[in-house]
């Protein structure tokens, strides 16, 4: 049994394709395809049915995959048993999150995790589009959501709620201070997160659980939080953003909080991971690290 060929086949099956397996392993797709073809030639049978769009195991392939997976798991367990005494994490973790979370949260804490675990390699995919965790070979994903996430067969671990506030340049924030009400936002230009048109209103929650829906006229629309934050600091309008994103700007006086007794929602942040036994230790370690350190960071407000 050639463990390398078995290793490649198992990855192709679990990632549901050659391209996804190649991305996960960080090697050319052609190498994996060549190894699987050689394996089929050695065994004298076809293991995979495949065309340009679909792939499935043959009956022989299902039997080989089942035994190959058991063999590889035993080898991994054997290696882990030898390494256990060293207590050193080693391997690759692929993490997916939004651009905002990457810029304003993970950029501050991931260097610490990597410094503490010098043999761990991190692949961070930052995108505002939800990635296919299986197809893209992603181990962990951080997701923000206002409603329950659909049941996807993935483990969902709640991290925290993230308060969103209204922010503007200091002179605008001073005018729309604690004595103002949501109706005072009427006529104020707005900066909206998300580049697609639609949803031009803020849903605000105030003292005692009171609510208000405030329509606004968009001056600038973008899916980049940095762009919106800078535009707000330049006096172009009012923007709703996560509090931690603007904490430093509040501390430095570049931004002020508008209607400080009102919030623009508190969506949840969850960590998604594959529902399987035996996650690699570096994946479990990063999951634990994120769940421990993200809540405190995401509740920073800059003292306002």
Buried (B, 14 or more C-beta within 10 A) or exposed (E): EEEEBBBBBBBBBBBBBBBBBBBBBEBEBEEBBEBBBBBBEEEEEBBBEBEEEEBEBBEBBEEBBEEBBEBBEEEEEEEEEEEEEEEEBBBBBBBBBBBBBBBBBBEEBBEEBBEEBEEBBBBEBBEBEEBEBBEBBBBBBBBBEEEEEEEEEBBBBEBBEBBBBBBBBBEBBEEBBEEBBBEBBEEBBBBBBEEEEEEEEBBBBBEEEEEBEBEBEEBBBBBBBEBBBBBBBEEBBBBBBBBBBBBBBBBEEBBBBBBBBBBBBBBBBBBBBBEEEEBBBBBBBBBEBBBEBBBEBBBBBBEB
